[in-house]
Amino acid sequence: MTKRREAGRSAILNAPAAEASPAADAAQPEGDAAPGARLIMRDNGLHRRTADGLMRISGYFEVLSETRDDDAQAWGLLLRFNDRDGATQQVVVTRDLFAGEGAELRNVLARRGLFINPAKGAGAALCEYLARLASPKRARVVPRTGWHRIDGVRVFVLPNEVFGKPPVEVVYQPPLREPSLFNTAGTLDEWRDMVGAPCAGNSRLVLSVSAAFAAPLLDLVAEEGGGLHLRGASRTGKTTALRVAASVWGGEAGAGAGAYIRQWRVTSNAVEGVAAAHSDTLLPLDELGQADARDVGGVAYMLANGQGKARMDRGAALRAPLRFRTLFLSTGEVGLCDKIAEAGGTMKAGQEVRLVDLPADAGVGLGLFEDLHGAASAAEFTQALRDATARFYGMPAVTFLRYLMDRLEQDAELPAALRSWQDEMVRGWLEAHADAGGQVRSVARRFALVAIAGELATEAGITGWDPTESSDAAELCFRAWLAERGTAGAREDAQAVVQMRKFIALNGPSRFEEWRNPEPAADAMGVDPDATPPVERFRAVKRAGWRRWTRDGAARAAWVYYVLPDGMHEALEGLDYKPAIKVLVNRGFVVPGGAGKSSQSVNPPGHPQARVYVLYGSILGAEEAGD
């Protein structure tokens, strides 16, 4: 580098400037060796004294407060500065970044637009300066959106606003840094007239919008997260339902509410950060068919359970997993069961409860819709909603959260009242289903919460619906789900019969050797019947047992199957084995043995004594989900 160029570079980095005068409550250096003598903050940035004068270390920044998390850990500083375009940036830097040369610290600040001198020693000087600063002000850092208790005070956090009255400043610092999608466009009246009101009379649209309002209620009624999945053919209106629901919470200029929608095509690791960024808010997920069939079941569990994976931090210590609480609305041409089956898996009852599979078609010949509100066709109605959600979004959620905070301030018993309302609604829906199991009741509670959220939003003047519009839609959709499921009992009960039937139907004579007794004439011919093998019409491969043409439980001539334990385990894979066997016994398909055992000892011709489950072939004619 020439002397002229070096002089120009020095003039830029070391330009003199007036020393910044700190406010009385600004951060000040602490410790025995305060940096004031060697490190100086001036109007154009932080400088270090050298033998040749002043060396510019970084651009100007100010420290607003010291920060920590809810566990009084992850202490840091809240910095504010102007980026290269003059826009104000605020960023939290934790004190563990100040160690050594501070490479990660410099990367964080440089990415946000602060000038950082790359010269040797500049990083260490910046770390030294920050490490010695202390501020009398405090701020609380939260890694996710939604409800938080700050020193006992309930607040709701969005990237752009904190609802409630926290005792200290609250700073949202997500694990994934990305532009906030919780933006607003248009007025509430415009959204209500152009988006909310046209949803009335359309059960799936009303359900979707109500689900968006239900997300903040999960914490208040102490419910776990979960999802609703609209399943149906292409062009039925599923994405339209997702857009109107997304428009409750936000969007982006140019793309409208569609920008708020996420895709199922995301890794299981990345989805944790996405869920944390939508905690206590709606998480819309489009096109389940694009998800990885090997991961989709686990992702559904994780989203509903509200906890990510445990990982190690930079110091090789176990880092607390991300926690979140979300209600997700999903769409796809296939259901979760079909998607899991792509990878050779079987959907478990718990997955069915966590992501409720609902037919998107409303059954009136208009796809997802039932009332087009004067539009000439479903396509025209869809386009009108698409145009409206591109222009109006975000204000419904802001209004609803302010309404909720006002209600909570006025009535501390609101959460208990909401739970009672939810219980009452579930009892009414299941009054005719005395056999309803815990799984069905859990799903009913989610639909009921969605119904209540819609009614609250209507009461707040947001939706433009009749008072019971959301309750009517939620009940209709719940009954559609229940009718398709076929039983109000536990899914495992029906699944045990379905899997056993499928195993027998697929394997029949190929894996069940025919049980044939020796011919009566064998004794007369002087042939030892025990030494004579039975005649085989089919040779069983990977034998699962035997089948015998004999009398069944109804005294009819029929096939009876003698299933070996290994075969039974294979047939009932994915289910809790002993309860599944008990279901088959209680349904009359498996003949129990003595002494309380479900299996029996038999002597198949040509084979030693074996322990088997005696299964009636009538299972092939059993109804799909129960009698």
Buried (B, 14 or more C-beta within 10 A) or exposed (E): EEEEEEEEEBEEBBEEBEEBEEEEEBBBBEEEEEBEEBBBBBEBBBBBEEEEEBBBBBBBBBBBBBBBBBEEEBEBBBBBBBBEEEEEBEBBBBBBBBEEBBEBBBEBBBEBBBBBBEBEEBBBBBBBBBBBBEBEBEBBBBBBBBBBEBEEEBBBBBBEEBBBEBEBBBBBBBEEEEEBBBBBBBEBEBBBBBBBBBBBBBBBBBBBBBBBBBBBBBBBBEBBBBBBBBBBEEEBBBBBBBBBBBBBBBBBEEEBBBBBBBEBEBEBEEBBBBBBBBBBBBBBBBBBBBBBBEBBBBBBBBBBBBBBEEEEEEEEEEEBBBBBBBBBBBBBBBBBBBBBBBEEBBBBBBBBBBBBBBBBBBEEEBBBBBBBBEBEEBEEBBEBBBEBBBBBBBBBBBBBBBBBBEBBEEEEEBBEEBBEBBEEBBEEBBEEBEEBBEBBBBBBBBBBBBBBBBBBBBEBEBBBBEEEBBBBBBBBBBEBBBEEBEBBBBBBBBBBBBBBBEBBEEBBBBBBBBBBEBBEEBEEEEEEEEEBEBEEEEEBEEBBBBBBEEEBEEEEEBBBBBBBBEBBEBBBEBBBBEEBBBBBBEBBBBBBBEEEEBBBEBEBBBBEEBEBBBBBBBBBEBEEBBE
